[in-house]
Amino acid sequence: MTALPDALRDDPQVAVTILTTEHFNLQTARSATISETGGRASVFLGSVSAGLVALAFAGQASRTALYTFGLVLFPVLCFLGLVTFERVLQASIDDTHLILRINRIRRFYAEAAPELAPYLARPAASDDVAEVLRTEGYYRTGRWQLMVSIVGALGVIDSVLFGVTAGLVAGALSDSNLWVATPVGLAVFAVSLPLHQHYQQVRRAEAHAVELGQ
């Protein structure tokens, strides 16, 4: 444990008060990031749902109306999906960093008052991201875990939207030939999905390295 300044060592209650306040502030910040994540995802999914209902009504009018409305709607949904994915990823990274800082405070509690360790949540021994998340119960191994997070799920939905948009373009250009539109849509989805998840991994690694000063 880093040695405390003389003023704090002479009056440890001051250190406890400071760290308790900081702990509370960090928990409040975590609540804000989680709330924003849920709000952003809800707005995006609501927009997608409403857009699909509107598209169904347009498709009942004529094929021209279907393509015209779809080629206006889906690019907008793709844009909304991209910015939602990026912002939710930022919030998720921020939340992870807040957990790291809370873990440091818990480590101080355990080191300053070892007799209280049985009554406190066990902190991770270092600032290693995987170790801290594992201690907090958030860390799971396997690539599938990228998909089950809200960020990963948004990446899947974004990829579907990109695939549908590409399929609509191909269908419009090929006189509604499904043998052209379907493979194009599937190919775009197959490329977009791993790119989303790879981008998520790279952004997290870069942000964690900056946070830890590596």
C-alpha positions as CSV (number, residue, x, y, z in Angstrom):
1,M,0.0,0.0,0.0
2,T,1.3,3.5,-0.9
3,A,2.4,5.4,2.2
4,L,-0.1,8.1,3.3
5,P,0.9,11.7,3.6
6,D,1.8,12.8,7.2
7,A,-1.5,14.7,7.6
8,L,-3.6,11.7,6.7
9,R,-1.4,9.3,8.7
10,D,-1.8,11.4,11.8
11,D,-5.6,11.6,11.3
12,P,-6.7,8.4,9.5
13,Q,-10.3,9.4,9.9
14,V,-9.7,12.0,7.2
15,A,-8.5,9.4,4.8
16,V,-11.5,7.2,5.5
17,T,-13.9,10.1,4.9
18,I,-12.2,11.1,1.7
19,L,-12.2,7.5,0.3
20,T,-15.7,6.8,1.4
21,T,-16.9,10.0,-0.4
22,E,-15.0,9.0,-3.5
23,H,-16.4,5.4,-3.3
24,F,-19.9,6.9,-3.2
25,N,-19.2,9.2,-6.2
26,L,-17.8,6.3,-8.2
27,Q,-20.9,4.2,-7.5
28,T,-23.1,7.1,-8.5
29,A,-21.2,7.5,-11.8
30,R,-21.6,3.8,-12.5
31,S,-25.4,4.1,-12.0
32,A,-25.3,7.0,-14.5
33,T,-23.5,5.0,-17.2
34,I,-25.8,2.0,-16.7
35,S,-28.8,4.2,-17.0
36,E,-27.5,5.9,-20.1
37,T,-26.8,2.5,-21.7
38,G,-30.3,1.3,-21.1
39,G,-31.8,4.6,-22.4
40,R,-29.7,4.6,-25.6
41,A,-30.5,1.0,-26.4
42,S,-34.2,1.5,-25.8
43,V,-34.4,4.5,-28.1
44,F,-32.5,2.6,-30.8
45,L,-34.6,-0.6,-30.5
46,G,-37.8,1.5,-30.4
47,S,-36.8,3.2,-33.6
48,V,-36.1,-0.1,-35.3
49,S,-39.4,-1.5,-34.2
50,A,-41.4,1.5,-35.4
51,G,-39.5,1.6,-38.7
52,L,-40.3,-2.0,-39.4
53,V,-44.0,-1.5,-38.8
54,A,-43.9,1.6,-41.1
55,L,-42.1,-0.5,-43.7
56,A,-44.8,-3.2,-43.5
57,F,-47.5,-0.6,-44.3
58,A,-45.4,0.8,-47.2
59,G,-44.9,-2.7,-48.6
60,Q,-48.7,-3.1,-48.8
61,A,-49.0,-0.2,-51.2
62,S,-46.6,-1.2,-53.9
63,R,-43.1,-2.6,-54.6
64,T,-41.9,0.8,-55.6
65,A,-43.1,2.3,-52.3
66,L,-41.4,-0.6,-50.4
67,Y,-38.0,0.1,-52.0
68,T,-38.3,3.8,-51.8
69,F,-39.3,3.9,-48.2
70,G,-36.8,1.1,-47.2
71,L,-33.9,2.8,-48.9
72,V,-34.6,6.0,-47.0
73,L,-35.4,4.3,-43.7
74,F,-32.6,1.7,-43.3
75,P,-29.6,4.0,-43.9
76,V,-31.0,6.3,-41.1
77,L,-31.4,3.2,-38.8
78,C,-27.9,2.2,-39.7
79,F,-26.5,5.6,-38.7
80,L,-28.5,5.5,-35.5
81,G,-27.3,2.0,-34.8
82,L,-23.6,3.0,-35.3
83,V,-23.7,6.0,-33.0
84,T,-25.6,4.0,-30.4
85,F,-23.1,1.2,-30.6
86,E,-20.2,3.7,-30.2
87,R,-21.8,5.5,-27.3
88,V,-22.8,2.4,-25.4
89,L,-19.3,1.0,-25.9
90,Q,-17.8,4.2,-24.5
91,A,-20.2,3.9,-21.5
92,S,-19.2,0.3,-21.0
93,I,-15.5,1.2,-21.0
94,D,-16.1,4.0,-18.6
95,D,-18.0,1.6,-16.3
96,T,-15.1,-0.8,-16.3
97,H,-12.7,2.0,-15.3
98,L,-15.0,3.0,-12.5
99,I,-14.9,-0.6,-11.3
100,L,-11.1,-0.5,-11.3
101,R,-11.1,2.6,-9.2
102,I,-13.6,1.2,-6.7
103,N,-11.4,-1.9,-6.5
104,R,-8.4,0.2,-5.5
105,I,-10.5,1.8,-2.7
106,R,-11.6,-1.6,-1.5
107,R,-8.0,-2.7,-1.5
108,F,-7.2,0.2,0.7
109,Y,-10.0,-0.7,3.1
110,A,-8.7,-4.3,3.4
111,E,-5.1,-3.2,3.9
112,A,-5.9,-0.4,6.4
113,A,-8.2,-2.6,8.5
114,P,-7.3,-6.3,7.9
115,E,-9.6,-7.3,10.7
116,L,-12.6,-6.2,8.6
117,A,-11.6,-8.2,5.6
118,P,-14.1,-11.1,6.3
119,Y,-17.0,-8.5,6.2
120,L,-15.9,-6.7,3.0
121,A,-16.2,-7.7,-0.6
122,R,-12.8,-9.3,-1.5
123,P,-10.9,-6.8,-3.8
124,A,-8.7,-8.0,-6.7
125,A,-5.0,-7.9,-5.8
126,S,-4.0,-5.8,-8.8
127,D,-5.4,-3.5,-11.4
128,D,-5.5,-6.2,-14.1
129,V,-8.8,-5.7,-15.9
130,A,-9.6,-9.4,-16.2
131,E,-8.8,-10.1,-12.6
132,V,-10.9,-7.2,-11.3
133,L,-13.9,-8.1,-13.5
134,R,-13.5,-11.8,-12.5
135,T,-13.5,-10.8,-8.8
136,E,-16.6,-8.6,-9.3
137,G,-18.4,-11.4,-11.1
138,Y,-18.5,-9.8,-14.6
139,Y,-15.8,-11.7,-16.4
140,R,-16.6,-14.7,-18.5
141,T,-14.3,-16.5,-20.9
142,G,-15.1,-17.2,-24.6
143,R,-15.9,-15.2,-27.6
144,W,-19.6,-15.7,-27.1
145,Q,-19.5,-13.3,-24.2
146,L,-18.9,-10.5,-26.6
147,M,-22.3,-11.3,-28.1
148,V,-24.3,-11.4,-24.9
149,S,-23.3,-8.0,-23.7
150,I,-25.5,-5.0,-24.7
151,V,-22.7,-3.7,-26.8
152,G,-22.3,-7.1,-28.6
153,A,-26.1,-7.4,-29.1
154,L,-26.2,-3.9,-30.7
155,G,-23.4,-5.0,-33.0
156,V,-25.5,-7.9,-34.2
157,I,-28.5,-5.7,-34.8
158,D,-26.4,-3.2,-36.6
159,S,-25.0,-5.9,-38.8
160,V,-28.5,-7.1,-39.6
161,L,-29.5,-3.6,-40.6
162,F,-26.4,-3.2,-42.9
163,G,-27.3,-6.6,-44.5
164,V,-30.9,-5.6,-45.1
165,T,-29.9,-2.3,-46.5
166,A,-27.4,-3.9,-48.9
167,G,-30.0,-6.5,-49.9
168,L,-32.6,-3.8,-50.6
169,V,-30.1,-2.0,-52.8
170,A,-29.2,-5.2,-54.7
171,G,-32.9,-6.0,-55.0
172,A,-33.7,-2.6,-56.4
173,L,-30.9,-2.8,-58.9
174,S,-31.7,-6.4,-60.0
175,D,-35.5,-6.0,-60.5
176,S,-36.3,-7.8,-57.1
177,N,-34.1,-10.9,-57.9
178,L,-33.9,-12.7,-54.6
179,W,-30.9,-14.8,-55.9
180,V,-29.0,-11.5,-56.1
181,A,-30.4,-9.6,-53.1
182,T,-30.2,-12.4,-50.5
183,P,-26.5,-13.4,-51.0
184,V,-25.5,-9.7,-51.0
185,G,-27.3,-9.1,-47.7
186,L,-25.9,-12.2,-46.1
187,A,-22.4,-11.3,-47.2
188,V,-22.6,-7.8,-45.8
189,F,-23.9,-9.2,-42.5
190,A,-21.2,-11.8,-42.4
191,V,-18.5,-9.1,-42.8
192,S,-20.1,-6.5,-40.5
193,L,-20.6,-8.7,-37.5
194,P,-17.0,-9.7,-36.9
195,L,-15.9,-6.1,-37.7
196,H,-18.2,-4.8,-34.9
197,Q,-16.8,-7.3,-32.4
198,H,-13.2,-6.7,-33.4
199,Y,-13.6,-3.0,-33.1
200,Q,-15.1,-3.5,-29.6
201,Q,-12.1,-5.5,-28.5
202,V,-9.6,-3.1,-29.9
203,R,-11.3,0.0,-28.4
204,R,-11.5,-1.7,-25.0
205,A,-7.8,-2.7,-25.1
206,E,-6.7,0.7,-26.1
207,A,-8.8,2.5,-23.4
208,H,-7.6,0.1,-20.7
209,A,-4.0,0.7,-21.6
210,V,-4.5,4.4,-21.3
211,E,-6.3,4.1,-18.0
212,L,-3.6,2.0,-16.5
213,G,-0.8,4.1,-18.0
214,Q,0.7,1.2,-20.0
